[in-house]
């Protein structure tokens, strides 16, 4: 039995070379139930996770497996294109194609447990290129601490994880989030993430 449990992964990437590389990487690191789109998977194969890129995210596989978690692999696409995908598709995670193996494992585990994950590099790139970060590196209209918390929220971390990462109490994190929610007139983390990716946070400058 795989030491990664019963997680099944489907790789659906536009580059056959990249798909094969990811497949070999996963297979050699304990993920036994992995298949590549276009090849014949084992009978009854139903993926828990589908790895896609900007060329395959609209593929019919996503409608064929509606319960699967979708992770977008960013191979250096324009931020505007990535943003459009995030806003128009159900994506549970986004990673750079340069992501190291230990982080990929962490993301696979996180999304199958119901978390949303966008790596820190991608969050900063999207925020910067869509005007949500000022030249000083701060989200306009927020304190430095609020900016940090928004970035952690965009990475899919829970209040407890944010508290640990910033050496704060959970109550302090909750208080900051309540302030952020009121400031941006949102009631959920997902809506805050959407605003952060679109750039409307800049209107509070």
C-alpha positions in Angstrom: 0.0 0.0 0.0 1.2 3.5 -0.7 2.7 5.4 2.2 0.6 8.3 1.0 -2.7 6.5 1.8 -5.4 6.1 -0.8 -5.1 9.4 -2.5 -5.6 9.1 -6.3 -4.1 11.8 -8.5 -4.8 12.6 -12.2 -2.3 14.6 -14.1 -3.8 16.7 -16.9 -1.2 19.0 -18.3 -0.7 20.5 -21.7 2.9 19.5 -21.9 3.4 15.7 -22.2 7.0 16.1 -21.0 5.9 18.0 -17.9 3.1 15.5 -17.2 5.6 12.6 -17.4 8.0 14.4 -15.1 5.3 15.0 -12.5 4.1 11.4 -12.8 7.6 10.0 -12.2 8.1 12.3 -9.3 5.0 11.2 -7.6 5.4 7.5 -8.3 8.9 7.5 -6.9 7.8 9.3 -3.8 5.1 6.9 -2.6 2.1 8.0 -4.6 0.9 4.7 -6.1 -2.5 5.8 -7.5 -1.4 8.3 -10.2 -2.6 8.5 -13.8 -1.9 10.8 -16.7 -4.7 12.1 -18.9 -4.8 10.4 -22.3 -3.6 7.1 -20.9 -5.8 4.3 -19.7 -6.1 4.3 -15.9 -7.0 1.3 -13.8 -10.7 0.3 -13.8 -12.7 2.4 -11.4 -10.0 5.1 -11.1 -11.6 8.2 -9.7 -9.2 11.0 -8.8 -9.2 12.9 -5.5 -6.9 15.5 -7.1 -6.5 16.7 -10.6 -3.3 18.7 -11.6 -4.0 21.1 -14.4 -2.4 24.1 -16.1 -3.9 27.1 -18.0 -4.3 25.0 -21.2 -6.3 22.2 -19.6 -8.3 23.8 -16.8 -11.3 24.0 -19.1 -11.0 20.3 -20.0 -14.1 18.1 -19.7 -12.2 16.0 -17.1 -13.2 18.7 -14.6 -16.9 18.1 -15.2 -16.4 14.4 -15.4 -14.9 14.4 -11.8 -16.8 17.2 -10.0 -15.8 16.0 -6.6 -12.1 16.1 -7.4 -9.9 18.9 -6.0 -8.2 21.0 -8.7 -4.6 22.2 -8.4 -3.4 24.7 -11.0 0.3 24.5 -12.0 1.6 27.9 -12.9 4.4 27.6 -15.5 5.0 31.4 -15.7 1.7 32.6 -17.2 0.6 36.2 -17.2 -1.0 37.2 -13.9 -4.1 38.4 -15.7 -4.7 34.9 -17.2 -4.2 33.2 -13.8 -6.5 35.6 -12.1 -9.2 35.0 -14.7 -8.9 31.3 -14.1 -9.1 31.7 -10.3 -12.2 33.8 -10.6 -14.0 31.6 -13.2 -13.1 28.1 -12.1 -13.2 26.1 -8.9 -9.5 25.9 -8.1 -8.4 24.5 -4.7 -4.7 25.2 -5.0 -2.2 26.9 -7.2 1.6 26.2 -7.3 4.5 27.3 -9.3 6.1 24.7 -11.6 9.3 25.3 -9.6 7.7 24.1 -6.4 9.8 21.8 -4.4 8.6 18.2 -3.6 8.1 18.7 0.1 5.7 21.6 -0.6 3.8 19.7 -3.3 3.2 16.9 -0.7 2.0 19.5 1.8 -0.4 21.0 -0.8 -1.8 17.6 -1.9 -2.6 16.8 1.7 -4.0 20.2 2.5 -6.5 20.3 -0.5 -7.7 16.8 0.1 -8.5 17.9 3.6 -10.7 20.7 2.3 -8.2 23.6 2.5 -7.4 26.1 -0.2 -3.7 26.6 -1.0 -2.0 29.3 -3.1 1.7 29.4 -2.5 3.2 32.6 -1.1 5.1 33.4 -4.3 1.9 33.3 -6.4 0.0 35.3 -3.9 2.5 38.1 -3.9 2.8 38.1 -7.7 -0.9 38.3 -8.2 -1.4 41.0 -5.6 1.5 43.1 -7.0 0.5 42.8 -10.6 -3.2 43.6 -9.9 -2.5 46.7 -7.8 -3.4 45.4 -4.4 0.2 46.0 -3.1 1.6 49.5 -3.0 5.2 50.3 -3.8 6.0 49.9 -0.1 4.9 46.3 -0.3 1.8 46.9 1.8 -1.8 46.3 0.8 -3.3 49.8 0.4 -5.3 50.9 3.4 -4.3 48.2 5.7 -1.7 47.9 8.5 1.4 45.7 8.0 -0.1 43.0 10.3 -3.4 43.0 8.4 -1.5 42.6 5.1 0.3 39.6 6.6 -3.0 38.0 7.7 -4.6 38.6 4.3 -1.6 36.8 2.6 -2.0 33.9 5.1 -5.7 33.7 4.4 -5.0 33.6 0.6 -2.7 30.6 1.3 -5.6 28.8 2.9 -4.3 28.8 6.5 -6.6 28.4 9.4 -6.7 30.9 12.3 -4.7 28.6 14.4 -2.0 28.2 11.7 -1.9 32.0 11.2 -1.5 32.5 14.9 1.4 30.1 15.0 3.0 31.6 11.9 2.8 35.2 13.3 3.3 34.3 17.0 -0.1 35.7 17.9 -3.0 34.3 19.9 -6.0 32.9 18.0 -8.2 35.6 19.6 -5.8 38.3 18.2 -6.0 36.8 14.7 -9.8 36.7 15.0 -9.9 40.3 16.0 -7.7 41.3 13.1 -9.9 39.3 10.7 -13.1 40.9 12.0 -11.5 44.3 11.4 -10.4 43.3 7.9 -13.9 41.9 7.1 -15.6 45.1 8.2 -13.1 47.2 6.3 -13.6 45.4 3.0 -17.3 44.6 3.6 -17.0 40.9 3.3 -18.2 38.0 5.5 -16.1 35.1 4.3 -12.5 34.2 3.7 -13.3 33.1 0.1 -14.7 36.6 -0.7 -11.7 38.3 0.9 -9.4 36.1 -1.3 -11.4 37.0 -4.4 -11.1 40.7 -3.6 -7.4 40.4 -2.9 -6.9 38.7 -6.3 -8.9 41.2 -8.2 -7.2 44.2 -6.7 -10.2 46.2 -5.2 -8.3 46.4 -1.9 -6.4 49.3 -3.5 -9.5 51.5 -3.3 -8.9 51.9 0.4 -5.7 53.8 -0.2 
